[in-house]
Amino acid sequence: MSDHAPASGTQPLLRPVRLGGLALPNRVVMAPMTRARAHNAELAPTDLHAAYYAQRAGAGLIVSEGTWVSTDAIGFINVPGIYTDAQTDGWARVTEAVHAAGGRIVSQLGHVGAISHPDHLGGTLPAGPSAINPQEMSFTPEGPKETLTPRALTAAEIATTIDTYRQAAANALRAGFDGLEIHAQAQHLVAQFLNPRLNRRTDAYGGSTEKRAQFLLDIVDAVSGVWGSDRTAVRLTPYWNRGPAFTADPELLADYDQLLKRLGDGDLAYLHLVGPEPGTGTDDTLTAFTRYRSHYRGAVVANLGFTQESANDLLERNLADAVSFGTPFIANPDLVDRFAHGHPLAAGNRDTYYAGGEEGYTDYPAMTAD
């Protein structure tokens, strides 16, 4: 659990909280969101990124968009990485701007694995835990394309991949971030290793629930060696239900129950846990986060579709320690102030979510309080 001292009469979202080594002035977290604004050959953050994140520094914590740990990790267009000096310098400008505005920001490290495409990788096949097509779509420079059957990572390549996370963590430290979050969500590489439909390995990284989790645990150890466990976090989506390979059936959810218990031994800053989408036939939000709480003893940041009211309710029930918001932060850079003063939320323009440039990115105005 987190350390906190509730303020009488203050809505839970606006109360301070400590998540491991991170002291937050409120419990409104900005969720990681791909916005595809790195329009340069280096895939480096620009001054536009710095302005965007600084505008949202009122959040108790900002989680950066998922950033590539290597060229092999790339799976979408115009998404920045953190594996070169130019990228690291770009992120340093971002963290400087956020800190100058009074905020806190952690870097989210990601790798898409088997859902990439040769178009992203100079013509070579992407790699995953096993040579099984995840049957997803990859967003390439030429548009969406179906994934192919990947090649299976060798043991030596797994070791190299883990080392790229370690180096990316060191770059994030050099760039001035306040902590680190490991992207283990959705249908990306870590989730592929956790999935028995895609991981058919018979070595140390497959064949049982415990071994399928070893890749993630080794990454946690690698980046914690750079940051310390109290500034290291993990984002998981146990209820992810998309495509034939990712179905939140009872067996997979039971695997995640065991994973949460094992991660609870690591004294992480927090687990960023995503609940089920409505209408998917799985548990409702309260049931899911009650389940999470029963298996994980550390701090929890909750995500997926929360409103101010439902987030406050979840916190009052002590089913999470903070709540992250994605889409609301796009059109409401001053989201925390709007929650505090009861202002209505602006709606974002979906056509500009990934369009590039300032439009729909840094041109949403803050609302002036009376």
LUMFIGU-140032 format. One record per atom (N, C-alpha, C): x, y, z; residue in one letter. Coordinates in steps of 0.2 Angstrom, whole numbers, plus 2048, in hexadecimal, padded with zeros to 3 digits. Each point is the difference from the previous one (the first is absolute). Layout:
! LUMFIGU-140032
XYZA ...
END
This chain:
! LUMFIGU-140032
8047FA800M 7FC806800M 804806800M 7FD8067FES 804806800S 800803807S 804805801D 800804806D 7FC8067FFD 7FB802804H 7FC8067FEH 7FD802807H 7FE807800A 7FD803805A 7FA8037FEA 7FA7FD7FFP 7FA8037FDP 7FE807804P 7FF8057FBA 7FE806803A 7F8801801A 7FE801805S 7F9800802S 7FC8057FBS 7FB7FE7FDG 7FC8047FCG 8028017F9G 8067FD7FET 8038017FAT 7FE7FA7FCT 7FE8007F9Q 7FE7FA7FCQ 8067FC800Q 8007FA800P 8067FB800P 8048027FAP 7FE8017FAL 8058027FBL 805805801L 7FE805804L 804806802L 8047FF806L 8007FA803R 8047FF806R 8077FE7FER 805802803P 8077FE7FFP 8017F8801P 8057FD7FDV 8027F9801V 8077FF7FEV 8037FB804R 8077FE7FER 7FF7F97FDR 8037FF7FAL 8017FA7FDL 8077FE7FFL 8027FC805G 8077FE800G 804806802G 8058027FBG 804806801G 7FD8067FDG 7FA8007FDL 7FD8057FDL 7FB804805L 801806801A 7FB804805A 7FC8047FBA 7F97FE800L 7FC8047FBL 7FB805804L 7FF8067FDP 7FB804804P 7F97FF7FFP 7FE7FB7FBN 7F97FE7FFN 8017F97FCN 7FA7FD800R 8007F97FDR 7FD7FF7F9R 8008067FDV 7FE8007F8V 8077FF7FCV 8007FA7FDV 8067FE7FCV 7FE8017F9V 8058037FCM 7FF8007F9M 8027F97FDM 7FC7FC7FDA 8027FA7FDA 8048017FAA 8047FB7FEP 8048007FAP 7FC8007FAP 8018047FBM 7FC8007FAM 8058027FAM 7FF7FB7FBT 8048017FAT 7FD8067FCT 8048057FER 7FD8067FDR 8038017F9R 8057FC7FEA 8048007FAA 8028077FDA 804803805R 8028077FER 8088007FFR 8037FB800A 8078007FFA 8027FF7F8A 7FE8067FDH 8018007F8H 8078027FEH 8057FC802N 8078017FEN 8037F97FFN 8068007FDA 8037FA7FEA 8037FD806A 802804806E 8027FD806E 7FB7FD804E 7FA8017FFL 7FA7FE805L 802803807L 802806800A 801804806A 7FB805802A 7FE800806P 7FC805803P 8028077FEP 7FB8057FET 8028077FET 7FD805805T 8018067FFD 7FE805804D 7F8800801D 7FD7FD7FBL 7F87FF800L 7FF7FB805L 8037FB801H 7FF7FB805H 801803807H 805805801A 801803806A 7FB804802A 7FD8047FBA 7FA804801A 7FA7FC802A 7FF7FB7FDY 7FA7FC801Y 8007FD807Y 8067FD802Y 8007FD807Y 800805805Y 8038067FFA 800805805A 7F9803801A 7FC8007FBQ 7FA803801Q 7FC7FC805Q 8027F9801R 7FC7FB804R 8037FF806R 805804802A 8047FF806A 7FC801807A 7F98027FFG 7FC800806G 7FE7F9803G 8017FB7FBA 7FF7F9802A 8057FE806A 7FD7FC805G 8047FD805G 8067FD7FDG 8007FC7FBL 8057FD7FCL 7FE7FF7F9L 8058027FBI 7FF7FE7F9I 8047FA7FFI 7FD7FB7FCV 8047FB7FDV 8008017F9V 8078007FDS 8018027F9S 7FD7FB7FCS 7FF8027F9E 7FE7FB7FBE 8057FA800E 7FE7FA7FEG 8057FB800G 8058027FBG 8077FF802T 8058017FCT 8047FA7FFT 8038007F9W 8047FA7FEW 8067FF804W 8027FA802V 8067FF803V 8067FE7FBV 7FE7FF7FAS 8057FE7FAS 7FC8017FAS 8047FF7FAT 7FD8007FAT 7FC7FA7FFT 8027FA803D 7FC7FA7FFD 7F9801803D 7FF805805A 7FA801804A 7FA8037FCA 8028047FAI 7FC8047FDI 7FA7FD7FDI 7FA802800G 7FA7FD7FEG 7FA8057FDG 802807801F 7FB8057FEF 8048067FDF 7FD8047FCI 8048067FDI 800806805I 8058037FFN 801807804N 7FF800807N 8027FA803V 8017FF807V 807801803V 802804805P 807801801P 8037FA804P 8067FF800G 8047FB803G 804803806G 8047FC803I 804802806I 8067FC800I 8037FF7FAY 8067FB7FFY 8068047FDY 7FF8067FET 8058047FDT 802806804T 8058037FFD 802807803D 7FB8057FED 7FE8017FAA 7FC8057FEA 7F97FF803A 7FE7FA801Q 7F97FF803Q 801801807Q 8057FE803T 801802808T 800807801T 8048047FBD 800807801D 7F98037FFD 7FC7FE7FBG 7F98027FFG 7FC7FF807G 8017FA803W 7FC7FF806W 802804805W 807802801A 802805805A 7FD8067FFA 7FE8037FAR 7FD806800R 7F87FF802R 7FE7FB7FFV 7F97FE802V 800800808V 8047FD803T 8007FF808T 801807803T 8058047FDE 802806802E 7F9805800E 7FD8007FBA 7FA8047FFA 7FA7FE805A 7FF7F9801V 7FB7FE805V 802802807V 8077FF802H 802802806H 7FF807801H 8028047FBA 7FF808801A 7F9802801A 7FB7FC7FEA 7F9801801A 7FE7FD806A 8047FD804G 7FE7FD806G 7FE7F9800G 8017FC7FBG 7FD7F97FFG 8057FB801G 7FE7FA7FFR 8047FA801R 7FF7FB7FAR 8057FD7FDI 7FE7FC7FAI 8057FA801I 7FD7FA7FEV 8047FA7FFV 8007FD7F9V 8057FD7FES 8017FD7F9S 7FD7F9800S 7FC7FF7FBQ 7FD7F97FFQ 8047FD7FAQ 8037FA801L 8047FD7FBL 7FC7FA7FDL 8018007F9G 7FC7FB7FDG 8037FD7FAG 7FD7FA7FEH 8037FC7FAH 7FA7FC7FEH 7FE8007F9V 7FA7FD7FEV 8017F97FEV 8077FE7FFG 8017F97FFG 7FC7FD7F9G 7FD7FB801A 7FD7FC7FAA 7FB8047FCA 7FD806803I 7FB8047FCI 8038057FCI 8068007FFS 8048057FCS 7FF7FD7F9S 8048037FBH 7FF7FE7F9H 8078027FDH 8027FC7FBP 8068017FCP 8018077FEP 7FA8037FED 8008077FED 804805805D 7FF7FE807H 803804805H 8077FE801H 8027FA7FEL 8077FD802L 8057FF7FAL 7FF8047FBG 8057FF7FAG 7FF7FA7FCG 7FA7FD801G 7FF7FA7FCG 8007FA803G 803800807T 8017FA803T 7F97FE804T 8007FA802L 7FA7FE803L 800802808L 7FA802803P 800801807P 8017FA804P 802800806A 8017FA804A 7FC801806A 7FE7FA802G 7FB7FF806G 8037FA804G 7FC7FE805P 8027FA805P 8007FA7FCP 7FB7FF7FBS 8007FA7FCS 7FE8027F9S 8017FC7FBA 7FE8017F9A 7F97FF7FFA 7FC804803I 7F88007FFI 7FE8077FEI 7FC8007FBN 7FD8067FEN 7FB803805N 801806803P 7FB802805P 7F98027FCP 8008017FAQ 7FA8027FCQ 7FD806802Q 805805800E 7FE807802E 8018057FAE 800806800M 8018057FBM 806804802M 8058017FCS 805805801S 7FF8067FCS 801806803F 8008067FDF 8068037FDF 8017FE7FAT 8068027FCT 8008067FDT 8068037FDP 8008067FCP 7FB8007FAP 7FE7FA7FEE 7FC7FF7FAE 7F97FF802E 7FE800807G 7FA7FF802G 7FF7F9804G 7FA7FE803P 8007FA803P 8017FA7FCP 8047FB803K 8017FA7FCK 8007FA805K 7FE7FA7FEE 7FF7FB804E 8077FD802E 8007FE807T 8077FD802T 8017FA7FDT 8077FE800L 8027FA7FDL 8027FB806L 8027FA7FET 8037FB805T 807802801T 801802807P 807803802P 8057FA800P 806802801R 8057FB802R 800800808R 8027FA803A 8007FF807A 807803802A 800804805L 806803803L 8047FA803L 8078017FFT 8057FB803T 801802807T 8037FC804A 802801807A 804806800A 8058007FBA 805806800A 7FC8067FEA 7FB8007FCE 7FD8067FEE 7FB803806E 7FE7FB804I 7FC802806I 804804804I 8067FD801A 805804805A 8028077FDA 8018007FAT 8018077FCT 7FA804801T 7FA7FE7FFT 7FA804801T 800803807T 8017FB805I 800803807I 805805801I 8067FF7FDD 805805801D 7FE8077FDD 7FC8007FAT 7FE8067FDT 7FB804805T 7FC7FC804Y 7FC803805Y 804804805Y 8067FC802R 804803805R 8038067FER 8038007F9Q 8038067FEQ 7FB8067FFQ 7FA7FE7FEA 7FA8057FFA 7FF803807A 8007FC805A 7FF803807A 805804802A 8067FF7FEA 806804802A 7FF8077FCA 7FE8007FAN 7FF8067FCN 7FA804803N 7FB7FD802A 7FA803804A 803804806A 8047FC804L 803804806L 8048067FDL 8047FF7FBR 8048067FER 7FC8057FDR 7FA7FF7FDA 7FB8057FEA 7FD803805A 8007FE806G 7FD804806G 7F97FE802G 7FE7FA7FEF 7F97FD802F 8007FF807F 7FA800803D 7FF7FE807D 8007F9802D 7FF7FC7FBG 7FF7F9801G 7FF7FC7F9G 7FE7FA801L 8007FC7FAL 7FA7FB800L 7FC8007FAE 7FA7FB800E 8027FB7FAE 7FF7FA801I 8017FA7FBI 7FA7FF7FDI 8008017F9H 7FA7FE7FCH 7FF7F97FFH 7FB7FD804A 7FF7F9800A 7F97FE7FEA 7FD8057FCQ 7F98007FFQ 7FE7FE7F9Q 7F98007FFA 7FD7FE7FAA 8037FA7FCA 8028017FAQ 8027FA7FCQ 8088017FFQ 803804803H 8078017FFH 8057FA803H 8078017FFL 8047FB801L 7FF7FC807L 800804805V 8007FD807V 7FA7FC801V 7FA8037FDA 7FA7FC801A 8007FA7FBA 8048007FBQ 8007FA7FCQ 8047FB804Q 805801803F 8037FB805F 7FB7FD805F 7FC805803L 7FB7FD805L 7FB7FC7FDL 7FF8007FAN 7FA7FD7FCN 8027F97FEN 7FC7FB803P 8027F97FEP 7FE7FE7F9P 7FC8047FCR 7FE7FF7F9R 8068027FCR 804805802L 8058037FCL 8077FD802L 8017FE807N 8067FE802N 8007F9801N 8037FC7FCR 8007F9800R 8077FD801R 804805803R 8077FE802R 8017FA805R 8057FD800T 8027FA804T 806802804T 802806800D 806802804D 7FF803806D 804805803A 7FF803806A 7FA8057FFA 7FE8027FAY 7FB8057FFY 7F97FD7FEY 7FF7FA801G 7FA7FD7FDG 7FF7F9803G 7F97FE800G 7FF7F9802G 7FB800806G 800806804S 7FC800806S 7FF807801S 7FB801805T 7FE807802T 806804802T 8047FD804E 806803804E 8058027FAE 8017FB7FCK 8058017FBK 7FE8057FBK 7FA8017FER 7FE8057FBR 800807803R 800800807A 801807803A 807802801A 8057FB7FFQ 807802801Q 8038057FCQ 7FD8017FAF 8038067FCF 7FE806803F 7FA801802L 7FE806803L 804801807L 8017FB804L 804801806L 8078017FFL 8037FE7FBD 8078017FED 8018087FED 7FB8027FCI 8008077FEI 7FF805807I 7FC7FE804V 7FF803806V 806801804V 8047FA801D 806800803D 8058047FDD 8008007F9A 8058047FCA 7FF808801A 7FA802800V 7FF807800V 800802808V 7FE7FC804S 801802807S 807801802S 8047FC7FDG 807801802G 8038077FEG 7FC8037FBV 8028077FEV 7FD805805V 7F97FF801W 7FC805803W 7FF7FE808W 8007FA802G 7FD7FE806G 7F97FE7FFG 7FE7FB804S 7F97FE7FFS 7FB805802S 801805805D 7FB804802D 7FF8067FBD 8038007FAR 7FF8047FBR 7FF7FD7F9R 7FE7F9801T 7FF7FC7FAT 7F97FD801T 7FC8017FAA 7F97FD800A 7FF7FC7FAA 7FA7FD800V 7FE7FB7FAV 7F98027FFV 7FE8007F9R 7FA8017FER 7FD7F97FDR 7FB7FD802L 7FD7FA7FEL 7F98017FEL 7FE7FB7FBT 7F98007FET 7FD7F9800T 7FF7FD806P 7FD7F9800P 7FA7FF7FCP 7FB805800Y 7FA7FF7FDY 8008027F8Y 8068017FDW 8008027F9W 7FD7FA7FCW 7FB8027FCN 7FC7FC7FCN 7FF8027F9N 8067FF7FCR 7FF8027F9R 8047FB7FCR 7FD7FE7FAG 8037FB7FCG 8007F9803G 8027FB7FCP 7FF7F9802P 8057FE805P 806803800A 8057FE805A 7FF803807A 7FD806800F 7FF803807F 7F9800802F 7FE7FB804T 7FA7FF803T 8007FF808T 7FD804803A 800800808A 7FC7FA802A 8027FA7FFD 7FD7FA803D 8027FF807D 7FC7FB804P 8027FF807P 8077FE801P 8037FC7FBE 8077FD801E 8058067FFE 7FF8057FBL 805805800L 7FF805806L 7FA801802L 7FF805806L 8037FC806L 8007FA801A 8037FD805A 808800800A 8038007FAD 8078017FFD 802807802D 7FB8057FFY 802807802Y 7FF801808Y 7FC7FC803D 7FF800807D 8077FE803D 8037FB7FDQ 8067FD803Q 8068057FEQ 7FF8047FBL 8058057FEL 800806805L 7FA802802L 7FF805804L 8037FF807L 7FF7F9802K 8037FE807K 8088017FFK 8037FD7FBR 8078007FFR 803808800R 7FC8047FCL 802807800L 800803806L 7FB7FE805G 7FF803806G 8067FF805G 8057FB7FED 8067FF804D 8068057FED 7FE8047FBG 8068047FDG 800808802G 7FB802805D 800806802D 8008067FBD 7FC7FF7FBL 8008047FAL 7FD807802L 8018057FDA 7FC807801A 7F97FF800A 7FD7FC7FAY 7F97FF7FFY 7FF7FB7FBY 7FB7FD7FFL 7FD7FC7FAL 7FB8047FDL 8008027FAH 7FC8037FCH 7FB7FB7FDH 7FA7FF802L 7FC7FB7FEL 7FA8027FDL 7FE7FD7FAV 7FB8027FCV 7FA7FB801V 7FA803801G 7FA7FC801G 7FD7FD7F9G 7FB7FD801P 7FC7FD7FAP 7FC8057FCP 8008007FAE 7FC8047FCE 7F87FE801E 7FC805800P 7F97FE801P 7FD7FC7FAP 7FC7FB801G 7FD7FC7FAG 8057FB7FEG 8057FE803T 8047FB7FET 7FF7F9803T 7FB800804G 7FE7FA803G 8047FD806G 805805802T 8047FE806T 7FD804806T 804800805D 7FE803807D 7FF8087FFD 7FC803804D 7FF807800D 806803804D 8008077FFT 806803803T 8027FF807T 7FA800804L 8017FF808L 8037F9801L 7FD7FB7FDT 8027F9801T 8077FF7FET 8028037FAA 8078007FEA 805803805A 7FF806802F 804803805F 8007FD807F 7FA7FD802T 8007FC806T 8057FA7FFT 8007FD7FAR 8047FA7FFR 807802800R 8028067FDY 807802800Y 802801807Y 7FC803804R 802802807R 8017FA804R 7FD7FA7FFS 8007FA803S 8077FD7FFS 8038017FAH 8067FD7FEH 806804800H 7FF807800Y 806804800Y 800805806Y 806800804R 800803807R 8038077FFR 8028027FAG 8038077FFG 7FB8057FEG 8038067FEA 7FC8057FDA 7FD7FF7F9A 7FA8017FFV 7FC7FF7FAV 7FE8077FDV 8028017F9V 7FD8057FCV 7FB7FD7FCV 7FA802800A 7FA7FD7FCA 7FF8047F9A 7FE7FC7FBN 7FF8037FAN 7FB7FD7FCN 7FD8047FCL 7FB7FE7FAL 7F9803802L 7FE8057FCG 7FA803800G 7FD803806G 804802805F 7FE803806F 7FD8077FFF 7FB802803T 7FE807801T 802803806T 7FF806801Q 802803807Q 7FC7FC806Q 7FA7FF7FEE 7FC7FD805E 8027F9802E 8017FC7FAS 8017F9801S 8077FF803S 8058057FEA 8077FF803A 800802808A 7FC805802N 800801807N 7FD7FB804N 7FB7FD7FDD 7FC7FA803D 8057FA801D 8047FF7FBL 8057FA800L 805802806L 803806800L 804802805L 7FD7FF807L 7FA803801E 7FD7FF806E 7FF7F9803E 7FF7FB7FBR 8007F9802R 8067FD801R 8068047FFN 8077FE801N 8017FA7FBN 7FE8007FAL 8017FB7FBL 8068037FCL 802806801A 8068037FCA 803805804A 8068027FED 803806804D 8008067FCD 8007FF7F9A 7FF8067FBA 7FC7FD7FAA 7FE8057FCV 7FC7FE7FAV 8038047FAV 8027FC7FBS 8028037FAS 7FB8027FBS 8018057FCF 7FB8037FBF 8048017FAF 7FD7FD7FAG 8038017FAG 7FD8057FBG 7FB7FE7FDT 7FC8057FBT 7FE806804T 7FE801806P 7FE806803P 806805800P 8067FE800F 806804800F 8018037FAF 7FE7FD7FAI 8018037FAI 7FE8077FFI 7F9801801A 7FD8067FFA 800804806A 8027FE806N 800803806N 807800804N 8048047FDP 807800804P 800802807P 7FA804802D 7FF802807D 7FB7FB803D 8017FA7FFL 7FA7FB802L 800800808L 805801804V 800800807V 7FC806802V 8028067FDD 7FC806802D 7F87FF7FFD 7FF7FD7FAR 7F97FF7FFR 7FC7FC805R 8047FB802F 7FD7FB805F 7FF804806F 805805802A 800803806A 7FA805801A 7FF8047FAH 7FB805800H 7F97FE7FDH 8007FA7FEG 7F97FE7FDG 7FF8027F9G 8058027FCH 7FF8027F9H 7FF7FA7FCH 7FB8017FBP 7FF7FB7FBP 8067FE7FCP 8017FA7FDL 8057FE7FCL 7FF8017F9L 8058037FCA 8008017F9A 8017F97FDA 7FD8007FAA 8017F97FCA 8058017FBA 8047FB7FFG 8068007FBG 7FD7FE7F9G 8048027FBN 7FF7FF7F9N 8047FA7FEN 7FC7FA7FFR 8047FA7FER 8048007FAR 7FE8047FBD 8038017FAD 807802801D 802804805T 806802801T 8047FD806T 7FE7FA802Y 8037FC805Y 8077FF7FEY 8017FD7FAY 8077FE7FDY 8028047FAY 7FD8067FFA 8018047FAA 8068037FFA 804801805G 806804800G 7FF807801G 805804802G 800807801G 7FC802806G 7FF807800E 7FD803806E 7F97FE801E 7FD8007FAE 7F87FF800E 7FE7FA804E 7FC801805G 7FD7FA804G 8067FD804G 805804802Y 8057FE804Y 802805805Y 8028067FET 802805805T 7FB806800T 7FB8007FCD 7FC8067FFD 7F97FF803D 7FF7FB805Y 7FA800804Y 801805806Y 7FC805801P 801805805P 7FE7FD807P 803803805A 7FE7FF807A 7FA804802A 7FC7FE804M 7FA804802M 802805806M 7FF806800T 801805805T 7FB7FF806T 8027FF806A 7FB7FF805A 7FD807802A 7FA800802D 7FD806803D 803802806D 
END
